[in-house]
Amino acid sequence: MLLDNTAKGVFPIAPTPFHPDGRIDEASVDRMTDFYLECGSTGMTVLGVMGEAPKLEGGEALDLAKRFVKRASSIPVVVGVSAPGFAAMRALARASMDAGAAGVMIAPPNTLRTDDQIVTYYRQAVEAIGEDIPFVLQDFPLNFTVVMTPGVLRRIITENASCVMVKHEDWPGLEKISALRNFEKDGMRHVSILCGNGGAFLDFEVERGADGAMTGYAFPDMLVDLVKLSSSGQRDAAHDLFDAHLPLLRYEQQPVVGLAIRKYIMARRGIIASDAQRKPGAAMSATAKAEVEYLLSRVARHDARAKLAAA
């Protein structure tokens, strides 16, 4: 099951569940994967930015990827393989693909500054992992400080046939989606576009031509419904659902503490057993938890999935 340019829907970015003592919680890995399958996810992405990949040892990362792939056998799993050097990237990419992954995701190192440096980096990354491995180009300038213009993305897509998807996380980035789709009208090879940023702009991103989401909001089932509604032409219903979740979604987008919020809600929903992060990690204050509970009660007025038992 190889990833290709027809991918669409929702590929949740899976966090890595930990026990409070820092050990990987394998039972929660399985339960979370089952939840993603049950709510209609069309794929999964693991070892991404919100998966705390840099906190994992090399062997742990591969074992975790293998577990996700085996559990989610009916949908494609993309493995984040970004690394400071190409040797580590190649090793994780090849081993993940051998274990049944559908493709890999590559983010640019924050040392890249010029257009030519960016294009060259991706050419060399493909040479390192092999042209037979489909890859997702992660465009996330707010996190990696690497700005890719639509023209740079076109160069990378054109030069590397194994680039089948752009994970679009520019902000603001609606015009970039339109530019890429217009390039396709002018002859550029089609690629899938799945969007990140917690789904903060997903309502209009899909209308601009994105194929769905690759992100980690604590209600991925809402993202699945939103994409389906929008794709079927139910614009008002899609926006009504999005608007109901927007205050909570915005709250989860806070830098530094965002992962703690996401894990807290996922634990409250019973998707994972604990909201623990592997150190170092930001913790939520009692006040922040109370604010999240209030926001959940607000969302629950419109979406019963947010109506949770008392903490």
C-alpha positions in Angstrom: 0.0 0.0 0.0 2.1 2.9 -1.3 1.1 6.5 -0.9 0.3 8.3 -4.1 -1.0 11.6 -5.4 -4.6 10.6 -5.0 -4.5 10.6 -1.2 -7.3 12.5 0.4 -9.4 12.7 3.6 -7.9 12.9 7.0 -4.5 11.5 8.1 -4.3 12.3 11.8 -0.9 13.2 13.2 -0.6 10.6 16.0 0.9 11.7 19.3 3.1 9.2 21.1 1.3 8.0 24.2 3.6 7.7 27.3 3.1 6.4 30.8 3.8 9.0 33.5 7.3 7.5 34.0 8.2 8.2 30.3 7.8 4.7 28.9 5.9 4.3 25.7 2.3 3.2 26.4 1.8 0.4 23.8 -1.8 -0.3 24.9 -2.7 3.4 24.2 -0.9 3.2 20.9 -3.3 0.4 19.9 -6.4 2.0 21.3 -5.6 5.3 19.6 -5.0 3.6 16.3 -8.3 1.7 16.6 -10.0 5.1 17.3 -8.6 6.6 14.2 -9.8 3.7 12.1 -13.3 3.7 13.7 -13.8 7.5 13.1 -13.1 7.2 9.4 -9.5 8.3 9.0 -8.1 7.5 5.5 -4.5 7.3 6.7 -2.2 8.1 9.7 1.0 10.0 10.2 3.4 9.0 12.9 6.7 10.4 14.3 5.7 13.9 13.3 6.3 17.2 15.2 3.5 16.4 17.6 4.7 12.8 18.0 7.7 13.9 20.1 10.0 12.1 17.7 13.2 13.9 18.8 12.6 12.5 22.3 12.7 8.9 21.1 15.8 6.7 20.7 16.4 5.3 17.2 15.2 1.8 18.1 12.1 3.2 19.9 11.1 5.2 16.9 11.3 2.3 14.5 9.5 0.0 17.0 6.8 2.5 17.4 6.4 3.0 13.6 6.2 -0.8 13.2 3.5 -1.0 15.8 1.4 1.7 14.2 1.8 0.2 10.8 0.8 -3.3 12.0 -2.3 -2.1 13.9 -3.5 0.2 11.1 -3.1 -2.4 8.4 -6.1 -1.3 6.4 -5.0 2.3 5.9 -1.7 3.9 4.7 0.7 5.0 7.4 3.2 7.8 6.8 6.3 7.9 8.9 8.2 11.1 9.7 11.9 10.5 9.0 13.3 14.0 9.2 16.8 13.9 10.7 19.9 16.1 10.9 21.7 13.8 8.6 20.8 11.6 5.6 22.2 8.4 7.0 19.7 8.4 9.9 16.9 9.5 7.5 17.7 6.7 5.1 17.9 4.0 7.8 14.5 4.9 9.3 12.9 5.4 5.9 14.0 2.1 4.5 13.2 0.1 7.7 9.8 1.7 8.0 9.0 0.9 4.4 10.2 -2.7 4.9 7.7 -2.9 7.8 4.8 -1.8 5.6 4.7 2.0 5.8 3.0 3.7 2.8 5.5 6.6 2.6 7.6 9.0 4.6 7.5 12.7 5.5 10.5 15.0 5.2 10.8 18.4 6.7 13.5 20.8 5.8 16.3 21.6 8.3 16.2 25.1 9.6 19.6 25.9 8.1 18.2 26.3 4.6 17.7 29.9 3.5 17.8 30.2 -0.3 15.5 28.7 -2.9 18.4 26.7 -4.4 19.4 25.4 -1.0 15.9 24.1 -0.4 15.6 22.5 -3.8 19.0 20.9 -3.5 18.2 19.5 -0.1 15.2 17.6 -1.3 17.0 16.3 -4.3 19.7 14.9 -2.0 17.2 13.6 0.4 15.6 11.6 -2.4 19.0 10.3 -3.5 19.6 9.2 0.1 16.3 7.3 0.8 15.8 6.1 -2.7 13.5 7.2 -5.5 11.2 4.2 -4.9 9.9 5.7 -1.6 7.0 8.1 -1.9 7.4 11.1 0.3 5.4 14.0 1.8 7.0 17.4 1.6 6.3 19.2 4.9 6.0 22.9 4.4 5.8 24.4 7.9 7.7 27.7 8.0 6.3 28.7 11.4 8.1 25.8 13.0 11.1 25.1 10.7 11.7 28.8 9.7 12.2 27.7 6.1 10.0 29.6 3.7 9.1 27.8 0.5 7.4 29.9 -2.2 4.9 28.2 -4.5 7.6 28.4 -7.2 10.1 26.4 -5.0 7.4 23.8 -4.3 6.8 23.5 -8.0 10.5 23.0 -8.6 10.7 20.2 -6.0 7.6 18.5 -7.3 8.8 18.7 -10.9 12.3 17.4 -10.1 11.3 14.5 -7.8 8.7 12.1 -9.1 8.5 10.5 -5.6 7.1 13.6 -4.1 3.4 12.7 -4.0 2.0 15.0 -1.3 2.5 18.5 0.2 1.7 18.8 3.9 0.6 22.4 3.8 1.2 24.3 7.0 2.0 27.8 5.8 0.2 30.6 7.7 -1.4 32.4 6.0 -1.4 29.9 3.2 -4.8 29.9 1.4 -3.2 31.7 -1.6 -0.4 29.1 -1.8 -3.0 26.3 -2.2 -4.6 28.2 -5.0 -1.2 28.8 -6.7 -0.3 25.1 -6.6 -3.6 24.1 -8.1 -3.2 26.8 -10.8 0.3 25.4 -11.6 -1.4 22.0 -12.2 -3.7 23.7 -14.7 -0.6 24.9 -16.5 0.9 21.4 -16.6 2.6 20.7 -13.3 2.1 17.2 -12.1 -0.8 16.7 -9.6 0.1 16.1 -6.0 -2.1 15.6 -3.0 -2.4 18.5 -0.5 -3.2 17.8 3.1 -3.2 20.6 5.6 -1.9 21.0 9.1 -2.0 23.8 11.7 -4.4 21.9 13.8 -7.1 22.4 11.2 -7.3 26.1 12.0 -8.1 27.0 8.3 -9.4 23.7 7.1 -12.9 25.1 6.3 -11.5 27.2 3.5 -8.4 25.1 2.7 -10.6 22.3 1.3 -12.6 24.9 -0.7 -9.3 26.2 -2.2 -8.4 22.7 -3.5 -6.8 20.9 -0.6 -7.6 17.2 -0.3 -8.1 17.1 3.4 -6.1 17.3 6.6 -2.9 15.9 8.1 -3.0 17.3 11.6 -3.6 16.5 15.2 -6.6 18.2 16.7 -8.0 16.3 19.6 -11.3 15.7 17.7 -10.0 14.1 14.5 -13.5 12.7 14.0 -14.8 16.3 13.6 -12.1 16.8 10.9 -13.3 13.7 9.1 -16.9 15.0 9.1 -15.8 18.4 8.0 -14.0 17.2 5.0 -16.8 14.9 4.0 -19.4 17.7 4.3 -17.3 20.1 2.3 -16.5 17.5 -0.4 -20.2 16.7 -0.8 -21.1 20.3 -1.3 -22.7 20.9 2.2 -20.9 24.2 2.7 -23.0 25.7 5.4 -23.1 22.4 7.4 -19.3 22.2 7.2 -18.8 25.7 8.4 -21.3 25.3 11.2 -19.4 22.3 12.5 -16.1 24.1 12.2 -17.4 27.2 13.9 -18.6 25.1 16.9 -15.1 23.7 17.4 -13.1 26.8 16.5 -12.7 28.3 20.1 -11.3 24.9 21.3 -9.3 24.4 18.2 -7.8 27.9 18.6 -7.0 27.2 22.3 -5.1 24.0 21.3 -3.0 26.0 18.8 -1.0 27.8 21.5 2.7 27.4 21.1 4.7 25.3 23.5 1.6 24.1 25.5 -0.4 22.9 22.6 0.6 19.3 22.8 -0.2 19.2 26.5 -3.7 20.5 25.7 -4.2 18.0 22.9 -3.1 15.0 25.0 -5.2 16.2 28.0 -8.3 16.2 25.8 -7.5 12.9 24.2 -7.0 11.4 27.6 -10.4 12.9 28.8 -12.0 11.2 25.7 -10.4 7.9 26.7 -8.4 7.7 23.5 -5.1 7.4 25.4 -4.6 6.6 29.1 -2.5 9.5 30.1 -1.7 13.0 29.0 2.0 12.4 29.9 4.7 13.8 27.7 8.3 12.7 27.7 10.5 15.3 29.3 11.2 18.1 28.5 7.6 19.1 28.0 5.2 21.9 29.0 2.5 21.1 31.6 -1.0 22.6 31.9 -1.9 24.6 34.9 -5.1 24.0 36.9 -6.4 27.2 35.4 -5.7 26.0 31.8 -7.5 22.7 32.5 -10.5 24.6 33.8 -10.5 26.7 30.6 -10.4 23.6 28.5 -13.3 22.0 30.4 -15.3 25.2 29.9 -14.6 25.2 26.1 -15.5 21.5 25.9 -18.9 22.3 27.5 -19.4 25.0 24.9 -18.6 22.7 22.0 -20.9 20.1 23.5 -23.9 22.4 22.9 -23.4 21.7 19.2 -21.5 18.4 19.1 -22.3 15.6 21.6 -18.8 14.2 21.2 -17.5 16.9 23.4 -19.9 16.0 26.3 -17.5 14.2 28.6 -18.0 12.8 32.0 -16.8 15.0 34.9 -13.0 15.0 35.3 
